[in-house]
């Protein structure tokens, strides 16, 4: 039997979810709450397996409630079910420890499926939410050229324009030997074999000189 707590400050939504879940033979509703603060107290008392958590509520939001619940009862699985899937809500909720993330457009069958999967240790993430997470991940991924010094980046820009070492020396007012050292460092940091590959990298990543 899966023990579930439902948290939502809209009574009709909360009661609707509970009514449907009560028809499932393997799900037992052990409590309901209309605020984040009440939810934390209830969960720590009843120790449910799953919590269906709304995000934006009066008297303590779902993100803070999720943090507090998992701090006091780490084995609980919190499933966020909300109308919001923008980065400002998704990322903090996941960072707070939410196990799954559904939108309120999900069908009752999908909610039950998410509960069963969470109980067996498998997360369910709404596709729109997954897209937000992927975009955030990509935005924060470091690229090889992030490790270049300011001068090395300038040299790479010149390489990207097909400039020779002599031309780079004259462009940046540095000696040929210094240019060669920078080029060697750039090839190593970018993990490319030669200047041609470095030039291709520069152009693919939009590393161009500003005139």
C-alpha positions as CSV (number, residue, x, y, z in Angstrom):
1,X,0.0,0.0,0.0
2,X,1.4,3.4,-1.0
3,X,0.8,6.1,1.6
4,X,0.1,9.5,0.1
5,X,-0.3,13.1,1.3
6,X,-1.9,15.6,-1.0
7,X,-0.9,19.3,-0.6
8,X,-2.8,22.1,-2.5
9,X,-4.3,25.3,-1.3
10,X,-7.2,25.0,-3.7
11,X,-9.8,22.9,-2.0
12,X,-11.6,21.8,-5.2
13,X,-8.3,20.7,-6.8
14,X,-7.1,18.9,-3.6
15,X,-10.5,17.1,-3.1
16,X,-10.6,16.2,-6.8
17,X,-7.2,14.5,-6.6
18,X,-8.0,12.7,-3.4
19,X,-11.3,11.5,-4.7
20,X,-9.7,9.9,-7.7
21,X,-6.7,8.4,-5.8
22,X,-9.1,6.8,-3.3
23,X,-10.4,4.6,-6.1
24,X,-6.9,3.1,-6.5
25,X,-6.7,-0.1,-4.5
26,X,-2.9,0.3,-3.8
27,X,-3.0,3.9,-2.7
28,X,-4.0,5.1,0.8
29,X,-4.5,8.8,1.5
30,X,-3.1,9.5,4.9
31,X,-3.7,13.2,5.0
32,X,-4.1,16.5,3.1
33,X,-2.8,20.0,3.6
34,X,-3.7,23.4,2.2
35,X,-0.3,25.1,2.9
36,X,3.4,24.4,2.9
37,X,3.7,24.8,6.7
38,X,0.8,22.5,7.4
39,X,2.2,20.0,4.9
40,X,5.6,19.8,6.7
41,X,4.0,19.1,10.1
42,X,1.6,16.5,8.6
43,X,4.3,14.6,6.7
44,X,6.7,14.4,9.6
45,X,3.8,13.0,11.7
46,X,2.3,10.5,9.2
47,X,5.5,9.5,7.3
48,X,3.9,8.9,3.9
49,X,5.7,7.3,1.0
50,X,4.7,10.0,-1.5
51,X,3.7,13.7,-1.2
52,X,1.8,15.4,-4.1
53,X,3.0,19.0,-3.7
54,X,1.6,22.2,-5.2
55,X,4.2,25.0,-5.6
56,X,2.6,28.4,-4.9
57,X,0.5,28.4,-1.8
58,X,-0.2,30.7,1.1
59,X,1.6,30.1,4.4
60,X,4.7,28.5,2.9
61,X,5.4,27.6,-0.7
62,X,6.0,24.1,-2.1
63,X,9.7,24.6,-2.6
64,X,10.4,25.5,1.0
65,X,8.0,22.8,2.2
66,X,9.9,20.3,0.0
67,X,13.2,21.3,1.5
68,X,11.8,21.0,5.1
69,X,10.1,17.7,4.4
70,X,13.2,16.0,3.0
71,X,15.4,17.5,5.7
72,X,13.2,15.8,8.4
73,X,12.1,12.7,6.4
74,X,14.6,12.0,3.5
75,X,13.0,8.8,2.4
76,X,9.8,10.6,1.3
77,X,9.3,11.1,-2.5
78,X,7.9,14.6,-3.3
79,X,6.0,14.9,-6.6
80,X,5.5,18.5,-7.6
81,X,2.1,19.0,-9.4
82,X,1.6,22.6,-10.5
83,X,0.7,24.9,-13.4
84,X,4.2,26.4,-13.6
85,X,7.1,25.2,-15.7
86,X,9.3,28.2,-16.1
87,X,12.9,28.1,-15.0
88,X,12.2,30.3,-11.9
89,X,10.0,27.5,-10.5
90,X,11.4,24.3,-12.0
91,X,15.1,24.6,-11.1
92,X,14.5,25.6,-7.4
93,X,12.0,22.8,-7.0
94,X,14.4,20.2,-8.4
95,X,17.3,21.6,-6.3
96,X,15.0,21.4,-3.3
97,X,14.8,17.6,-3.9
98,X,11.6,17.1,-5.8
99,X,11.6,13.6,-7.1
100,X,9.1,14.1,-10.0
101,X,7.5,17.1,-11.6
102,X,4.0,17.1,-13.2
103,X,1.8,19.8,-14.6
104,X,-1.8,20.2,-13.6
105,X,-2.7,19.4,-17.2
106,X,-1.7,15.8,-16.4
107,X,-4.5,13.3,-16.5
108,X,-5.6,11.4,-13.3
109,X,-4.1,8.3,-14.9
110,X,-0.7,10.1,-15.3
111,X,-0.7,11.2,-11.7
112,X,-1.3,7.6,-10.5
113,X,1.4,6.4,-12.9
114,X,3.8,8.9,-11.4
115,X,2.9,7.9,-7.9
116,X,3.5,4.2,-8.7
117,X,6.8,4.9,-10.4
118,X,8.0,7.2,-7.6
119,X,7.2,4.4,-5.1
120,X,9.4,2.0,-7.1
121,X,12.2,4.6,-7.4
122,X,11.6,5.9,-10.9
123,X,11.1,9.7,-11.6
124,X,8.6,11.2,-14.0
125,X,9.3,14.6,-15.5
126,X,6.8,16.4,-17.6
127,X,8.4,17.0,-21.1
128,X,8.0,20.8,-20.9
129,X,9.8,20.7,-17.6
130,X,12.5,18.4,-19.0
131,X,13.1,21.0,-21.8
132,X,13.6,23.7,-19.2
133,X,16.1,21.6,-17.3
134,X,18.0,20.7,-20.5
135,X,18.2,24.4,-21.5
136,X,19.5,25.3,-18.1
137,X,22.1,22.6,-18.2
138,X,23.3,23.6,-21.6
139,X,23.5,27.2,-20.5
140,X,25.7,26.3,-17.5
141,X,28.0,23.8,-19.3
142,X,31.5,25.0,-19.5
143,X,33.2,25.0,-23.0
144,X,36.9,24.4,-23.6
145,X,37.5,28.0,-24.6
146,X,36.2,29.1,-21.2
147,X,39.6,28.1,-19.8
148,X,41.5,30.4,-22.2
149,X,43.1,33.5,-20.8
150,X,42.1,36.9,-22.2
151,X,45.2,37.0,-24.4
152,X,44.8,33.4,-25.6
153,X,41.2,34.2,-26.6
154,X,42.5,37.2,-28.6
155,X,45.0,34.9,-30.4
156,X,42.2,32.4,-31.1
157,X,40.2,35.1,-32.7
158,X,43.1,35.9,-35.0
159,X,43.5,32.2,-35.8
160,X,39.9,32.0,-36.6
161,X,40.4,34.7,-39.2
162,X,43.3,32.7,-40.7
163,X,46.0,35.0,-39.6
164,X,49.7,33.8,-39.5
165,X,51.9,34.0,-36.4
166,X,53.6,37.0,-37.9
167,X,50.3,38.8,-38.5
168,X,49.1,37.9,-35.0
169,X,52.4,39.3,-33.6
170,X,51.8,42.6,-35.4
171,X,48.1,42.7,-34.6
172,X,48.6,42.2,-30.9
173,X,52.0,43.8,-30.5
174,X,53.6,40.7,-29.0
175,X,56.7,38.7,-30.1
176,X,56.6,35.7,-32.4
177,X,57.8,33.4,-29.6
178,X,55.0,34.6,-27.4
179,X,52.5,34.0,-30.2
180,X,53.8,30.4,-30.6
181,X,53.5,29.8,-26.9
182,X,49.9,31.1,-26.9
183,X,49.0,28.9,-30.0
184,X,50.5,25.9,-28.3
185,X,48.5,26.5,-25.1
186,X,45.3,27.1,-27.2
187,X,45.6,23.8,-29.0
188,X,46.2,22.0,-25.8
189,X,43.2,23.6,-24.0
190,X,40.9,23.1,-26.9
191,X,42.1,19.5,-27.4
192,X,42.6,20.1,-31.2
193,X,45.5,18.9,-33.3
194,X,46.4,22.0,-35.3
195,X,45.6,25.6,-36.2
196,X,43.0,24.6,-38.8
197,X,41.0,22.7,-36.2
198,X,41.4,25.7,-33.8
199,X,40.1,28.0,-36.6
200,X,37.1,25.7,-37.2
201,X,36.4,25.7,-33.4
202,X,36.6,29.5,-33.2
203,X,34.1,29.9,-36.0
204,X,31.7,27.2,-34.8
205,X,31.6,28.9,-31.4
206,X,31.2,32.4,-32.6
207,X,34.7,33.5,-31.3
208,X,35.3,36.4,-33.7
209,X,37.1,39.6,-33.6
210,X,35.1,42.8,-32.9
211,X,36.2,45.6,-35.1
